[in-house]
């Protein structure tokens, strides 16, 4: 999609990672559109495939088999993946408002955000019931329910409200799974009581009556209580009141009723129907805003209304992709007429299914085998991605830009190096206009009153601590990268026990037309300012230039009293070593570049890097830390050796106690290492028992370079356990004692790795 040397002309933003959008991503990856920057805003990095969800609940599919990993798909398409959630639109200024981050500009916008059950209409349902959508939230709740049933004696009573295809499949899958779980624990005597609440006079009323009769037979045979022509009227804790006067006492209430749209769409300015779904033409273009498209459940195709079913979202992927391309180059979108009748394949949870299309109805195990083949074929389309090689220089399509923009593109090629590479003052001022640095009395001259240089005051009795870091971006979200870069830079201050005072930024943003450069700077610095504000550090200035790749660093300054400085050299024999963050960012992002890391692994690494070391440093100091450093590019062993040598000690490290990021051991076993790993491996000579230790899969991880890594500190043994408890209470959940400081021996190798 957008290569390093491609000028960004237009932004195509996809909100949601639903069935239609994954098709768009695949097609844009197969046929890139130079000049278009593709961005995906997704609440979940793994998008569930609705056709396999009942099978996942039944235990027939794993999580990875039933979910599309958006991260490698976005990499394949050249799209930026922003992990976030939209909550509003500014149609006039073409902005998507998101939770907990700056708004994201677009030229063309597409919505594929699915729907949720109508849960708000019943008193108490929002508070006490579990909606089946958003599916990923439901999956987490389901895992908790499984665990609870395994660990608690029965009976187990569950109700599913809604008896369409989804609700009926769900209740049957739940029964099959829970029965198997209890049987495996030799608890066959425990009852599983299931209730299905059906508003209609028959289950699965959207299908042929014979389909309903067949499922009635199966439900009855499996002992599931079905309440026809009945609605839920109130939920109070574990009590479900029904319209027929009955009240059910339950352990879990699952909501699978008719679809509803997110409430924020009502105030978005888009034309929506009475239920809040976006009204669109046959082209999937909004009836009220020609730069906005919608597909899947969230769309109401005015001329061809269809049920809210995944099959229609899948079929809309191709025409949506083609029409997005057309409007980007100034052409009219083409109408799309969906099929009138769909093939229904509804499972019964136990490798049995019923198929129907109009008058054709059949059932059996072979139908489930057929459905399984169709579903797995669909999933392979988005997991088995081809290697794409750009053989010829990309050409910008006619119609993608106007004459004024073309002039600006020509000017980009003529820009000078040196000071001529600076981002223009006007662009920079606009980008930073809404960002307010922390106001500190000891910052005499800063961004609040700019001059040739910043002036800060060092309070009496304190000294100033200086550090600097700068590196290119390894993720495609400038806001998140700004946060990580600021965290990384401030960690050196915190490791020494200093409070952050001020920072100077040095940023490089990719070449582009002014409004695209402006947005990149705004997102980047908004993320950084978020972290600086949390640390009460004032951004006092900096330098921003254009280059081939996004990069950011800070010269950070802190304050500390002379006698409170924590050095690397203070380790004492008998001290215990505490590590505050998990290892593995180097190998995970190396795997990410090769599209071999699962999205949740990478997201877990990002979430770790977003945690500031400020609170951890304070608690380590309070518990008498004798030495401390932050783990960054040299890896755990490299930074440990920097502590050992001036302290004149030896150290035992327990490999099994090291906190490790999810997926890091898997990528190590694949042989995927950071490009910095070979340089760090030179320090293996510091390991006394390396011939034995090399047998452990964790051995390479002590050399793994970290970005925004944790703190490594030595603590008096008597205070180590209370310190770890305090860290976990404060949210540093992976903090662990990983080793012990020993008296210096006669051995040349100071480090022993224990298994």
Buried (B, 14 or more C-beta within 10 A) or exposed (E): BBEEEBBBBBBBBBBBBBBBBBBBBBBBBEEBBBBBBBBBBBBBBBBBBBBBBBBBBBBBBEEEBBBBBBBBBBBBBBBBBBBBBBBBBEBEEBBBBBEEBBBBBBBBBBBBBBBBBBBEEBBBBEEBBBBBBBBBBBBEBBEEBBEEBEEEEBEBBBBBBBBBBBBBBBBBBBBBBBBEBBEEEEEEEBEBBBBBBBBBEBBBBEBBEEBBEBBBEBBEEBEBBBBBEBBBBBBEEBBBBBEEEEEBEBBBBBBBBEBBBBEBBEEBBBBBEEBBBBBBBBBBBBBBBBBBBBBBBBBBBEEBEBEBBBBBBBBBBBBBBBBBBBBBBEEEBEBBEBEEEBBBBBBBBBBBBBBBBEEEBEBEEEBBEBBBEEBEEBBEEBBEBEEBEEEEEBEBBEEBBEEEBBEBBEEBEEEEEEEEBBBEEEBBEBBBEEBEBBEBEBBEBBBEEEEEEBEBEEEEEBBBBEBBBBBEBBBBBBBBBBBBBBBBBBBBBBBBBBBBBBBBBBBBBBBBBBBBBBBBBBBBBBBBBBBBBBBEBBBBBBEBBBBEEBBBBBBBBBBBEEEEEBBBBBBBBBBBBBBBBBBBBBBBBBBBEEBBBBBBBBBBBBEBBBBBBBBBBBBBBEBBBBBBBBBBBBBBBBBBBBBBEEBEBBBBBBBEBBBBBBBBBBBBEBEBBBEBBEBBBEBBEBBBEBEBBEEBEBBBBBBBBBBBBBBBBBBBBEBBEEBBEBBEEEEBBBBBBBBBBBEEEEEEBBBBBBE
